[in-house]
Amino acid sequence: MTTIPATEAGPRPPAPGPRRPRIGFLLAGIALAVTLAVILFGGAWSPSQVPAVAEVAPGIDQPTAQVLSLDVTPPEAVRAAPDFALTDQQGQPMALSQFRGKVVVLSFNDDQCPNLCTLLAQDIVAADRDLGAAAGRVAFVSVNVNPFYPGVGAVRAWTNSHGLGGLPNWYFGTASPAVLRPVWAEYGIYVALDTQARTVTHGTQLFFIDPSGHQRAVGDFEMSSANTAFFAHAMAQMAVDLLPASAQARVGGPTTPPPAAGNVAPGAPAPAFRLPALRPGAPAVSLAGLRGKPTVINFWASTCAPCRAELPALEAAYRDLRAKVNFVGIDVADDAPAARTLARAAGLTYRLARDQAGTVAASYRVSATPFTVIVGPDGVIKVVHPEAFTTEQLEYVLESYYSYLVPSGS
């Protein structure tokens, strides 16, 4: 799977770099931005029409809107979202019109994707939890963009393997390529195909559709979606904003704080720390000593089952990127012998530190393990991810922010 960031909401983070062939990432250019703007909104386009910052909705403040790259549709431009008739992952007919009376969060996903779309899947699971009592009034709907794998079995397998199989309000629609292509075109979704590699390059727009079936806002699940807790809360809050007042409920999850010292959020300085090494005789680990390279900080514990599954994936990413990326594993409030046993079993070779009192975890607002923070070479936080990473996800995120990590010739 490959993605091209959406362009409706104006300026984006720096464009990701080229991808390895197995990830297949391609850059979006200015021409694509112009094309999508014209397709979606019609008429002439000029740079002055692109907002300098993301737009806000009643329950959405500026930092939260920025996470979503939100573009709220002006009242005079509100239009009915194009309907479609597909088949969902259960083999049942699925039309957009069947969700009238509910808010729809509509995405376009590749059913073979191992990286960015899978981060969105984690976000949707968290957003559904954040919706609380309002979850029954919101549908997360996705349309397949992979014409090489259009079968119901493919969308069902992807759904089940990425934690969405248990969500009653998740619908992943597919059809023959001849049926899918007009849906992509009606929503202005960029889709390019590599027939030899059987891979897809596609746009990452998120459409927020109100209970009457009208498109009310457009977001983007590009790299900011790796900030899972913040992104999930933002999606849930935008959906609740579109419900009638009588159906609105309090949205859970953390709001996105503005980047500032003491706020563990993208753009904020990473809290300094110095911790003893987990391995006997190894030197202490400090964040200050890691400046100059991107740094992956992973909080874990031997009692954490998801950590046991994640640690080998982190080691694999470290072995791929260790020449240019620092990796630090911080064992939190754990029994040291048990932690060392797990580290050996997982084959960890990167730096490991011990946060026995949990003070560093507290400074990073770690709610549960695993919890990963990516810090830039300048000490500024890029990503806050309170879920497990796969090797593909982590490498995708790192290489998208830092194109020089991609091996030459890829």
N, C-alpha and C positions, 0 to 999 in steps of 0.2 A: 504494500500500500504506500501511496505517496499522497501528500497533501499540498495544496496551495492555500495560503491564508486568505480568508475573506477580506473584502476591501471596502465594504459599505461604511464602516465607522471611522474612516479617516486614517490618520497616521497609525502605524503599527510599530511594534518593536523591530529592531534591525532584522532584515531578511535573513532567514536561515541559510546556511551554506549548502553545498552539494552533498548528496547522500551516498552511502555505499550502495552498490547494486542490489544487495538483499533488502535494503530499505527503500531505495529508489526515489530519493527526494529530488525535486526540481524547484528552481526558484520562480517566483512570480515577479513580473516586472510592471513597470508603469502602464504599459499597453493593456495588460490584463485588468489593472485597477480601473482604467477608463472604460474598458469593455463591460465589466460587470456593473459599474455604476449606471451606464446607459441602459443595459438590459433590464436592470431591476427597477429603475426609476424613470426611464425614458427621457427624451429631450437632450438638450446640449449639456455638456459637463465642463466645468472649469475647476482648477485647483482651489479657487476661492470658495467653492461650494462644499468642500470637504471640511468637516468640523475639526478644530485643532485638538479637541479632547472628546472623550466619549460623552454621550448624553445621559441625563438622569431621568428616572421615572419617580412616581410618588414615594415608593419605598426604597429607592436606589440612590445612594449618595455617590459622589464622584469617584472615590477609590473603588467602590464596588462596580460601578459602571465601567471603569477602566479595565478591570479584570475580565469583564464580558466583551470588551470593545463594543459597547452598546451604541446603537443608532436607533433612536425612537422615531417612528414614522409620524410626521406632522399630521394633524387631523384632516387637513384638506387632501392629503395623499393616501389616506387609509383606503385599502382595497381588499376585496375578498381574495383569500389565498386560493390559488388554483387547486381544484379537486383532482384526485387521482384514484384509480382502482387497481390495487395490487393484491398479493397474497402474503399473509404474515408468517411468522416462524412456526406457527401451529398448523399451517395449511388452511387457514380460514381467510375468507375475503376481507380485505382491508381498504376502506376508502376514507379520505380525510373527512368527508361529510358525516361519517358515522360518529365523530367525536364532538358534534355540536352540543353545546351545553358544558363543555370542558375546555380548559386551556390546553393547547397543544404546543409542546416544545419539539420542533421539527429539525432533524439533522439528516445529513447524507453521509453514509458510512460505507466503507469497503469491507465486505464479509471475509476477507483474507488478511485484514490489517493486523500487524503485531505490535504497533507502536502508538501513534497519536490517537487513533480511534479507540484503542483500548484504554487510554487515559480518560477519554470522555465517558466510557462505560463505568469506570470507577466514580467519576463525577456524578453520573446519573443515579447510581446506587446511593451515594451520599445525599444527593439532592432529594431523592424520594424520602429518605429518612428525615431530612430537614423539614419537609413539607408537613409532617405530622398529620393532623386531622384533615388538611387540605389535599392530601395525596390522591384521594378518590376523585377529586375534581380536576386532576391534571393528567394528561397522557404524554408520555415520551415516545415519539414516533420517529422512525428512521427509514430512509429509502436507500436501497442497495445501489452503489455506483460501480459495482464490478460485474461487467457483462460476461466475463470469462467464467464466473461461478454464480449463475442466476438462480440456482435451484433452492427450493425451500429447505432442503437438508443443510445447505451451506449457511444460510442465515440462522437456522436453528442451532447448528454446531457453534457458530461464533457467539450467539447469545448465551448459550449454556456455559461455554468455556470462559466467559468474561463476567460472570456473576449476575447476569440479568435474567436468567431463566426463572427466578422466583418472583420477579416483579410483575404483578397483574396488570400494571399500566404501562408496560413496555411492549412496543409493537415494531417489528423489523420487517418491512415490506419488500418484496421482490417480484419479478416478472421476467418475461422474455426481454432481451435487449431492445427489441422494437417497441415495447411498451414503456420501458424505463427511460429511454432517451428523451421523449417529449416531456417527461416529468422533470428531468434535469434542466431542459431548456426553459421550461416555464418558470422555474425558480432561479434561473441564471447561474446554475452550478457548472463550474468549469470541470470538464472531464476529458482527460487525454489518455490514450491507451498505448501501451507498448505490447504489440501483439506477439513479438518474439519472446519477451520475458513474461508475458501474461500478467503485467502489473498495471496499476492505475494511478494517475495523478488527478486529484480532485480538490474542489473548494471545500472550505470548512465553516460555511455559514450555519448559524442557528437562527431559526425563525420562530418568533413568539406570536402565536395565533390565539385570538380571544375566543370566548365561548360562542360568539356569533359567526365565527369562521373568518374573521378579518385579520390580516397581518398587521401587527401593531409595533413590532420592533425586530431588529436584526442584530445578532451578536456573532461571536466567532469563537470556535474552540481550538484555536491555534496553541502556541506554547503556554499561554496563561492557564490553560486547562490542567497543566501539571501541578498547579497550586490547588490541589484537590478540595480542601475544606473551604477555601475562599470562593472558588469557582462554583462549587455545589451550592453554597448559600446564595450566591448571586443568581444562579439559575432558578432556584426555588423562590426567591423573593420576587424576581421579575414575573414568574408565573402567577404568584399570589396577587400581585398588583393588578392583573387582568381579570381576576374573579370579582363578582359582585361583592359589595361591602359585607353583605350578610353571610357570605361563604368564606371570607378571608380568615386565616388563622395565623398565629404567631409562627414565624419561620425560625427553625433552629440553625445551629452551626455558627461559626464565627464570622462577624462582619469584617470586611477588609479595612484594616487601619491605614491611615496615610503613612507613607514611608518616613520614619524618623527613628532616632536612637531610642531603643527600648521597645520598639514595635517590631516583632519578628514577622516582617512582611516583605514582599518583593520591593526592592529599591531602598530598603533600610540597611544600616550598618549591622553586620553580624556581631552578636555579643562575643566579646573576647573570652577565652578560657585557657587554662593550663591545668592538665590532668596527669596523674601518674599513668604509666603504661600498664596495660593488662598483663602483658608478658613479663615475667620476672627478669630484671636486668636491662630491659629496654629503656631508652630515654623517655622523659616526659613529653607529652604532646601539647603543643600550644597553637592556637590559631594564628598568632602573630608570626610564627615560624613558617607558615605555609603560604604567605603572600606571594604573588607573582604567577600563580597557576589557579585555574578553577579548582575548587575543593568540594568534594562530596562528603558530607557529615551524616552518618547514619546512626541513629539511636536504636539500640536493641537490647534484648535480655534473653537469657537461656530459658526462661519460663514462657516465652512468647512463641506460640506455634507458627504464626505467619513469619516471624523472624527466621525460624529454622528453614523455611522454604525460600526465603529471600536471600539469605547470606551467600549461597553459592552463585546466585545470579549477580550479586555485587562483585564477587571475586572475579567472575568471568569478564565483567565490564572493566574492572581494574586491570586485568591482564592485557586487555585490548588497548587501554588508554593511559597506562601508568606513566609513560614517558612525559605526558603533558597534563595530567590531572592528578591531584592529590586525593586520596581516599582515607577517611578516618572513621573507624567504627567505635562508638562510645557505648560501652556496656553500662546500663543504668540500674542502680540499687539492686545489685545481683550478687549471688554467691560466686566468688572469684573462681574457685575450682570448677564449678559447673560451667561458668562462662568460658574458661580456657578449654574445657573438654569440647564444648560446642564449636569453638573457633577452630580447633584442630580437626574436628569431624567435617566441618564445612570447607576446610582447606584454605582458610584465610591467610593471606600473606601481606596485606596492607596494614597500616598503623592501627593499633587498637589501644583504646584508653579506658580507664575505669572511673565512672562517676558514682562512687559508692553512696553518697548522700543525695544524689539526684539534683544537685544545685545547678549544674550546667543544663540539664534537661529542663529544669524549671525556667531558666533564663531564656530558653528557646521555645517556651510554651508547648512542650511535648505533652500531649494529652494521653497518648498511648503509643506503644511500640508495635511495628516499626514506624519510624518517623525520619524522613530524610530532608536535609536542607542543602541546596547547592549554593555555594558562595563564589562570587566572581574573583578574579585575580586581585581586584582592588578592595576586597573585603566587604563588598555589598551583596546582599542576598538576591539571588535570581529566582529560586524556586523553593517553595515549602510544600512538601508532599507527605501527608500523614497516612500513607498507605504503602503497601509493598510495591517495589519496582521490579519489573522483569529486566533482563539484560538488554533486550531490544528497546524497551521504553527509555531506560536510563541513557543508553548510548544515543538514541534519537534526540533526547532533550539536550544533552551535552553538545553533540555535533551540530545541532541546529543553532544554538547560541554561539558556538565557537567553531566556525567552519575550518579553522586550521587543524582541528582534531581529525578530520577526514583524511585517511591515507592518500598520498598522491597516486594518481592512476585509477582512483575509484570512480 
